[in-house]
Amino acid sequence: MITLNDYLYTGDTVLKIIQKYSNDLKESSVITGNSIDMFHSNFLLQLEELLEHNDFLTSQSQRIREFYKYMTTEYPFLAFTFKGRIKSLIRAEEKFNGYIVDKVCNHYIKTGTYPDAVEIKKSIKCFRDLIAYRIVISMPSCHIRPGDDKEELELKYLYEIAATLPGFLEQRGFDPEIGDQDEKYMSHRLPEKVRPYFRDYIEHPNPNGYRSLHITFYDNLARSHIEVQLRTKAMDDYAEIGPANHPVYEKSQNDERTRKDLIPEGECSYFDEAYKRVSDLLDLDLASVDVNMFGAIDNNRINDGCGLFRGRLILPYEHLSRFQNDIID
């Protein structure tokens, strides 16, 4: 079998690696009859299109920016940032194969049998965050009156902004999608009409303490899904540089995925191949990787300029409150 690791030492660009890996998966699928490899190949082609930063991303970010402009008018007293990123190749590969590992394991635990290719493809179709945007807000201390609770004020405005977002973007070509209907992710602080669209990790934090609001849209103009996350700065700091930071999150996710002992080798080829691809990436020494524009001293000190590891930033702009800008002027 082939894995992404086979392509990371050639000095190619990320796009060239995706093209080669995708093509080889396609050829392998034709020879072996493994339709998951064909599905995998097509998934990589989607990522390639995104990393090429086609015109649709410019259109998409401009329409997202309309909400940014709305917030500068409606909430001049707030400080906030808008960020956007495309999921990087390594993260996308980990997550794609991690879904397969999880699906096979969960199906086996429930039924004692293994899922077929159709069932596995259904589980991978929930991959909706290749493109993600993040809105982070903060209430400057200079706007907090004596006796006010900063956290409660920020939550009030965060849920208010979240309630406006679906209707605002729907008018600009984005269809909000119904979220996870599990009661543990439903929000009781959102109006009933928008509640089904959100997954609320603020009222229902992850075990590692991660908190955020998540919503998925389908962009009818770009014909792609996007995920929007809404957080306060305290939540964002906790997720980015605190106990729930991404490397820690990925390790916890990967620990769950590596349930090798549950599925005996050779009984489910889909599991065996997906598990091997995930575990190979876990063992990857980034300092030895030779990908054009990428350099790493070790797994922590990384200069990623190509969408290989951390992802490409596609919407970098920031708004400081109108009050703060007046001070600067």
Secondary structure, DSSP 8 states (H G I E B T S, - for coil): ---GGGGTTS---HHHHHHHHHHHHHHHHHHH--HHHHHHHHHHHHHHHHHTT-HHHHHHHHHHHHHHHHHHHH-TT-EEEEEEEE--HHHHHHHHHHHHHHHHHHHHHHHSS---HHHHHHHHTT---SEEEEEEEE--GGG--TT--HHHHHHHHHHHHHHHHHHHHHTTTEEE------GGG--SSS-TTTGGGEEETTTS--TT----EEEEEEETTTTEEEEEEEEEHHHHHHHHHSTT-HHHHHHHHHHHH--GGGS-TTS-HHHHHHHHHHHHHHT--GGG---TTEEESSSSSEEE-SSSSS-EE---EEE--HHHHHHH-
